[in-house]
Amino acid sequence: EGEKGSKKSKACVTVGIIGYPNVGKSSILNTLKRSRAVGVSPRPGFTTSLQEVVLDKSVRLIDSPGVVFDDSSDAGGGGKGGSLS
């Protein structure tokens, strides 16, 4: 059959966890990892930058800071005006 059929795919899936501040994004990541991979706090804005955690050899998780949309700067609903908090 040849070597092409016997090679395994080395693709890695990267999953980003995004959402509003203080809703449990980091806690979900820690639960999936089954360890304290990233810090958590009851204080909104604790996660200040993207954090990458390797779940296994084919899955990586990205924890992100909370996303807050400023309604006053985007009255037209064009999708711009989002800011990270």
TIRO-2110 file (N, C-alpha, C; in Angstrom, 1 decimal):
// TIRO-2110
0.8, -1.2, 0.0, N, 1, A
0.0, 0.0, 0.0, CA, 1, A
0.8, 1.3, 0.0, C, 1, A
2.1, 1.2, 0.4, N, 2, A
3.0, 2.4, 0.4, CA, 2, A
3.0, 3.0, 1.8, C, 2, A
3.9, 4.0, 1.9, N, 3, A
4.2, 4.6, 3.2, CA, 3, A
3.1, 5.7, 3.5, C, 3, A
2.5, 6.2, 2.4, N, 4, A
1.6, 7.3, 2.6, CA, 4, A
0.4, 6.9, 3.5, C, 4, A
-0.1, 5.8, 3.3, N, 5, A
-1.2, 5.3, 4.1, CA, 5, A
-0.9, 5.0, 5.6, C, 5, A
0.4, 4.8, 5.9, N, 6, A
0.7, 4.4, 7.3, CA, 6, A
1.2, 5.6, 8.1, C, 6, A
1.4, 6.7, 7.5, N, 7, A
1.9, 7.9, 8.3, CA, 7, A
0.7, 8.5, 9.1, C, 7, A
1.0, 8.9, 10.3, N, 8, A
0.0, 9.5, 11.1, CA, 8, A
0.1, 11.0, 10.9, C, 8, A
-1.0, 11.7, 11.0, N, 9, A
-1.1, 13.1, 10.9, CA, 9, A
-0.4, 13.7, 12.2, C, 9, A
0.4, 14.8, 12.0, N, 10, A
1.0, 15.4, 13.1, CA, 10, A
0.4, 16.8, 13.3, C, 10, A
-0.9, 16.9, 12.9, N, 11, A
-1.6, 18.2, 13.0, CA, 11, A
-1.9, 18.4, 14.5, C, 11, A
-1.8, 19.6, 14.9, N, 12, A
-2.2, 20.0, 16.3, CA, 12, A
-3.3, 21.0, 16.3, C, 12, A
-4.4, 20.7, 17.0, N, 13, A
-5.5, 21.6, 17.1, CA, 13, A
-5.3, 22.6, 18.2, C, 13, A
-5.5, 23.9, 17.9, N, 14, A
-5.4, 24.9, 18.9, CA, 14, A
-6.8, 25.5, 19.2, C, 14, A
-7.2, 25.5, 20.4, N, 15, A
-8.6, 26.0, 20.8, CA, 15, A
-8.4, 27.2, 21.7, C, 15, A
-9.0, 28.3, 21.3, N, 16, A
-9.0, 29.5, 22.1, CA, 16, A
-10.3, 29.6, 22.9, C, 16, A
-10.1, 30.0, 24.2, N, 17, A
-11.2, 30.2, 25.1, CA, 17, A
-11.4, 31.7, 25.3, C, 17, A
-12.5, 32.2, 24.8, N, 18, A
-12.7, 33.7, 24.9, CA, 18, A
-14.1, 33.9, 25.5, C, 18, A
-14.3, 35.1, 26.1, N, 19, A
-15.6, 35.4, 26.7, CA, 19, A
-15.4, 36.7, 27.5, C, 19, A
-16.5, 37.0, 28.2, N, 20, A
-16.6, 38.2, 29.1, CA, 20, A
-15.6, 38.0, 30.3, C, 20, A
-15.2, 39.1, 31.0, N, 21, A
-14.4, 38.9, 32.1, CA, 21, A
-15.1, 38.2, 33.3, C, 21, A
-14.3, 37.4, 34.0, N, 22, A
-14.7, 36.8, 35.2, CA, 22, A
-15.9, 35.8, 35.1, C, 22, A
-15.9, 35.0, 34.0, N, 23, A
-16.9, 34.0, 33.8, CA, 23, A
-16.4, 32.6, 33.9, C, 23, A
-15.1, 32.4, 34.1, N, 24, A
-14.6, 31.0, 34.3, CA, 24, A
-13.7, 30.5, 33.2, C, 24, A
-13.2, 31.3, 32.3, N, 25, A
-12.4, 30.8, 31.2, CA, 25, A
-11.2, 30.1, 31.7, C, 25, A
-10.5, 30.6, 32.6, N, 26, A
-9.3, 30.0, 33.2, CA, 26, A
-9.6, 28.8, 34.0, C, 26, A
-10.7, 28.8, 34.7, N, 27, A
-11.1, 27.6, 35.4, CA, 27, A
-11.5, 26.4, 34.5, C, 27, A
-12.1, 26.7, 33.4, N, 28, A
-12.4, 25.6, 32.4, CA, 28, A
-11.1, 25.0, 31.9, C, 28, A
-10.1, 25.9, 31.6, N, 29, A
-8.8, 25.4, 31.1, CA, 29, A
-8.1, 24.5, 32.2, C, 29, A
-8.1, 25.0, 33.4, N, 30, A
-7.6, 24.2, 34.5, CA, 30, A
-8.3, 22.8, 34.7, C, 30, A
-9.6, 22.8, 34.5, N, 31, A
-10.4, 21.6, 34.6, CA, 31, A
-10.0, 20.6, 33.5, C, 31, A
-9.9, 21.1, 32.3, N, 32, A
-9.5, 20.2, 31.2, CA, 32, A
-8.1, 19.7, 31.4, C, 32, A
-7.2, 20.5, 31.9, N, 33, A
-5.8, 20.1, 32.1, CA, 33, A
-5.7, 19.2, 33.3, C, 33, A
-6.6, 19.3, 34.2, N, 34, A
-6.6, 18.5, 35.5, CA, 34, A
-5.5, 18.9, 36.4, C, 34, A
-5.1, 20.2, 36.3, N, 35, A
-4.1, 20.8, 37.2, CA, 35, A
-4.2, 22.3, 37.1, C, 35, A
-3.5, 23.0, 38.0, N, 36, A
-3.5, 24.4, 38.0, CA, 36, A
-2.5, 24.9, 36.9, C, 36, A
-2.9, 24.9, 35.7, N, 37, A
-2.0, 25.3, 34.6, CA, 37, A
-2.0, 26.9, 34.5, C, 37, A
-3.0, 27.5, 34.8, N, 38, A
-3.1, 29.0, 34.7, CA, 38, A
-3.7, 29.5, 36.0, C, 38, A
-3.3, 30.8, 36.4, N, 39, A
-3.8, 31.3, 37.6, CA, 39, A
-5.3, 31.8, 37.5, C, 39, A
-6.0, 31.7, 38.6, N, 40, A
-7.4, 32.1, 38.6, CA, 40, A
-7.6, 33.1, 39.8, C, 40, A
-8.6, 33.9, 39.7, N, 41, A
-8.9, 34.9, 40.8, CA, 41, A
-10.3, 35.3, 40.7, C, 41, A
-10.9, 35.7, 41.8, N, 42, A
-12.3, 36.2, 41.8, CA, 42, A
-12.3, 37.6, 41.2, C, 42, A
-11.1, 38.2, 41.1, N, 43, A
-11.0, 39.6, 40.6, CA, 43, A
-11.1, 39.6, 39.1, C, 43, A
-12.0, 40.4, 38.5, N, 44, A
-12.1, 40.5, 37.0, CA, 44, A
-10.8, 41.1, 36.5, C, 44, A
-10.3, 40.7, 35.4, N, 45, A
-9.1, 41.2, 34.8, CA, 45, A
-7.8, 40.6, 35.2, C, 45, A
-7.9, 39.5, 35.9, N, 46, A
-6.7, 38.8, 36.4, CA, 46, A
-5.8, 38.3, 35.3, C, 46, A
-6.4, 37.7, 34.3, N, 47, A
-5.7, 37.2, 33.1, CA, 47, A
-5.4, 38.5, 32.2, C, 47, A
-4.2, 38.8, 32.0, N, 48, A
-3.9, 40.1, 31.3, CA, 48, A
-3.3, 39.8, 29.9, C, 48, A
-2.9, 38.6, 29.6, N, 49, A
-2.4, 38.3, 28.3, CA, 49, A
-2.7, 36.8, 27.9, C, 49, A
-2.5, 36.5, 26.6, N, 50, A
-2.8, 35.2, 26.1, CA, 50, A
-1.9, 34.2, 26.8, C, 50, A
-2.4, 33.0, 27.2, N, 51, A
-1.6, 32.0, 27.8, CA, 51, A
-1.9, 30.7, 27.1, C, 51, A
-0.8, 30.0, 26.6, N, 52, A
-1.0, 28.7, 25.9, CA, 52, A
-0.6, 27.6, 26.8, C, 52, A
-1.5, 26.6, 26.8, N, 53, A
-1.3, 25.4, 27.6, CA, 53, A
-1.4, 24.2, 26.7, C, 53, A
-0.5, 23.2, 26.8, N, 54, A
-0.5, 22.0, 26.0, CA, 54, A
-1.4, 21.0, 26.8, C, 54, A
-2.5, 20.6, 26.2, N, 55, A
-3.4, 19.6, 26.8, CA, 55, A
-2.8, 18.2, 26.6, C, 55, A
-2.5, 17.9, 25.3, N, 56, A
-1.8, 16.7, 25.0, CA, 56, A
-1.0, 16.9, 23.7, C, 56, A
-0.5, 15.9, 23.1, N, 57, A
0.4, 16.1, 21.9, CA, 57, A
-0.4, 16.7, 20.7, C, 57, A
-1.7, 16.6, 20.7, N, 58, A
-2.4, 17.1, 19.5, CA, 58, A
-3.4, 18.2, 19.8, C, 58, A
-3.4, 18.7, 21.1, N, 59, A
-4.4, 19.7, 21.5, CA, 59, A
-3.7, 20.8, 22.3, C, 59, A
-3.8, 22.1, 21.9, N, 60, A
-3.3, 23.2, 22.7, CA, 60, A
-4.5, 24.1, 23.0, C, 60, A
-4.5, 24.6, 24.2, N, 61, A
-5.5, 25.5, 24.7, CA, 61, A
-4.9, 26.9, 24.9, C, 61, A
-5.7, 27.9, 24.5, N, 62, A
-5.3, 29.3, 24.6, CA, 62, A
-6.3, 30.0, 25.6, C, 62, A
-5.8, 30.5, 26.7, N, 63, A
-6.6, 31.3, 27.6, CA, 63, A
-6.4, 32.7, 27.3, C, 63, A
-7.5, 33.5, 27.3, N, 64, A
-7.4, 34.9, 26.9, CA, 64, A
-8.0, 35.8, 28.0, C, 64, A
-7.6, 37.0, 28.0, N, 65, A
-8.3, 38.0, 28.9, CA, 65, A
-9.7, 38.2, 28.5, C, 65, A
-10.5, 38.7, 29.4, N, 66, A
-11.9, 38.9, 29.1, CA, 66, A
-12.1, 40.0, 28.0, C, 66, A
-13.1, 39.9, 27.2, N, 67, A
-13.4, 40.8, 26.1, CA, 67, A
-14.6, 41.6, 26.5, C, 67, A
-14.5, 43.0, 26.4, N, 68, A
-15.6, 43.9, 26.7, CA, 68, A
-15.8, 44.8, 25.5, C, 68, A
-17.0, 44.9, 25.1, N, 69, A
-17.3, 45.7, 23.9, CA, 69, A
-17.8, 47.1, 24.4, C, 69, A
-17.3, 48.1, 23.9, N, 70, A
-17.7, 49.5, 24.3, CA, 70, A
-18.8, 49.9, 23.4, C, 70, A
-20.0, 49.9, 23.8, N, 71, A
-21.2, 50.2, 23.0, CA, 71, A
-21.2, 51.7, 22.5, C, 71, A
-20.6, 52.6, 23.3, N, 72, A
-20.6, 54.0, 22.9, CA, 72, A
-19.8, 54.3, 21.7, C, 72, A
-18.7, 53.5, 21.4, N, 73, A
-17.9, 53.8, 20.3, CA, 73, A
-18.3, 53.1, 19.0, C, 73, A
-19.3, 52.2, 19.1, N, 74, A
-19.7, 51.4, 18.0, CA, 74, A
-21.3, 51.4, 17.9, C, 74, A
-21.8, 52.6, 17.6, N, 75, A
-23.3, 52.7, 17.5, CA, 75, A
-23.8, 52.0, 16.3, C, 75, A
-23.0, 51.8, 15.2, N, 76, A
-23.5, 51.3, 14.0, CA, 76, A
-23.5, 49.7, 14.0, C, 76, A
-22.9, 49.1, 15.0, N, 77, A
-22.9, 47.6, 15.1, CA, 77, A
-22.0, 47.0, 14.0, C, 77, A
-20.9, 47.7, 13.6, N, 78, A
-20.0, 47.2, 12.6, CA, 78, A
-19.0, 46.2, 13.1, C, 78, A
-19.0, 45.9, 14.4, N, 79, A
-18.1, 44.9, 14.9, CA, 79, A
-16.7, 45.4, 15.3, C, 79, A
-16.5, 46.7, 15.1, N, 80, A
-15.3, 47.3, 15.6, CA, 80, A
-15.5, 48.0, 16.9, C, 80, A
-14.5, 48.3, 17.7, N, 81, A
-14.7, 49.0, 18.9, CA, 81, A
-14.5, 48.0, 20.1, C, 81, A
-14.2, 46.8, 19.9, N, 82, A
-14.0, 45.8, 21.0, CA, 82, A
-12.6, 46.1, 21.6, C, 82, A
-12.6, 45.9, 22.9, N, 83, A
-11.3, 46.1, 23.6, CA, 83, A
-11.1, 45.0, 24.6, C, 83, A
-9.8, 44.7, 24.9, N, 84, A
-9.5, 43.7, 25.9, CA, 84, A
-9.4, 44.4, 27.2, C, 84, A
-10.0, 43.8, 28.2, N, 85, A
-9.8, 44.3, 29.6, CA, 85, A
-8.9, 43.5, 30.4, C, 85, A
END
